[in-house]
Amino acid sequence: MDFFAQQWASYRAVVEHDLMEHQAVAAATAAALEGWLTAREAGALAPRMVDLGCGDLALLAPLLRRLPLGAYTGLDLTAQVLPLAQQALGDVPYPCQWIEGDLLRWANEASDNGEEPVDILHSAFAIHHLSDREKHTLLESLRSRIAPGGLFIWVDVFREAGESRDAYVQRYLQRIAAGWPQLSPEQRDHVSQHLATYDNPADRSAIEAAAKAAGWHWRWAWTGAHRAEAMAVLTPA
Ligand SMILES: C[S@@+](CC[C@H](N)C(=O)[O-])C[C@H]1O[C@@H](n2cnc3c(N)ncnc32)[C@H](O)[C@@H]1O
């Protein structure tokens, strides 16, 4: 197995054993999207959705297949996941676009180019790789990309208010070591190394304040059992 396949197989095992509560995330995402769709004005155009860090769509595909979308764009930094996502989604009655790219660059470039606003932005477990400054820039850029009345669903890991990155990483590593026996030692190692090297979750309270300053209304729509995984629903203020 090459490096990507090893890392992705470890992530798949985490999802399959529901170690990061992906089942609850999927249910909360469906509730947020379906509630928003129901509340839209009759006769509104079918919404365009962009998924930042779409991954292989293993979890989101069943929901995407039943949503009355006007278009879907899946964007991911890792080229290898895009054909997996396309295959998981299968045939849908709306146009799909697959972009290999960086989500922050997409947000910045799209707002510069005056592209059509997006009705639904979605990102799950991807933004925590950005630095705090990059997250703030992203929130500002996405604010100029969202259509009036649009919806941004941000699922991710977050730090407790006032918690340091080190303290967060240490408690997450302990959680993996003590509570993830379904993974092989090698898989636990992959996840732990990735987390310790790349993860930079936002502080819950600081990011909420930054989002509000960037013109978003913020609502915590779901919080997992481990003081880390959560879903925020952002709408233009
Ligand atoms: C943990 S996976 C989550 C995949 C999927 N959203 C899910 O919830 O199962 C994170 C995904 O985000 C992508 N990613 C990470 N940083 C990114 C960036 N800066 N721009 C675009 N994609 C990124 C990774 O390649 C990976 O596919």
The ligand as a Gaussian input file, in Angstrom:
#p B3LYP/6-31G(d) Opt

LIG

0 1
 C      -10.478000      13.874000       7.350000
 S      -10.838000      13.996000       5.651000
 C      -12.586000      14.359000       5.665000
 C      -13.254000      13.971000       4.379000
 C      -14.774000      14.192000       4.353000
 N      -15.101000      15.606000       4.347000
 C      -15.417000      13.486000       5.522000
 O      -16.022000      14.159000       6.373000
 O      -15.321000      12.254000       5.601000
 C      -10.158000      15.596000       5.277000
 C      -10.182000      15.888000       3.779000
 O       -9.865000      17.266000       3.622000
 C       -8.904000      17.378000       2.598000
 N       -8.155000      18.623000       2.872000
 C       -7.331000      18.888000       3.909000
 N       -6.830000      20.140000       3.814000
 C       -7.377000      20.677000       2.679000
 C       -7.251000      21.937000       2.018000
 N       -6.456000      22.915000       2.512000
 N       -7.948000      22.135000       0.878000
 C       -8.745000      21.163000       0.367000
 N       -8.891000      19.943000       0.939000
 C       -8.219000      19.708000       2.078000
 C       -8.074000      16.123000       2.684000
 O       -7.418000      15.840000       1.471000
 C       -9.132000      15.090000       3.016000
 O       -9.722000      14.542000       1.875000

